């Protein structure tokens, strides 16, 4: 990912965090949370269905993320969204 003035990055001391990453294998434990320089909480989750990059989602206690248009709690934080069973960082919608 190219760095720009608008790049969001982790301010929590956790190595290897790429907030735009998605993967078929977990890089962190689900429900791992970090704060970013945009003051928002980001939570590592596993998609239970295909999710678009701007979808509003909810994250269950087991780290499973699913679409929830009314919640406003989190949004998918990856370019191009994710497919079912991919791991990714979700971004808290409000500070």
SULQUIPE-V869463 format. One record per run of one state. SS is the DSSP state (~ for helix, > for strand, _ for the rest). FROM is the first residue (numbers start at 1). LEN is the number of residues. Records with the same first field share a line. If there is no record, write none. Layout:
BEGIN
SS = FROM-LEN  FROM-LEN
END
This chain:
BEGIN
_ = 1-9  11-11  24-9  37-4  48-3  52-4  60-4  68-6  77-5  83-4  93-3
> = 10-1  22-2  33-4  41-7  51-1  56-4  64-4  74-3  82-1  87-6
END
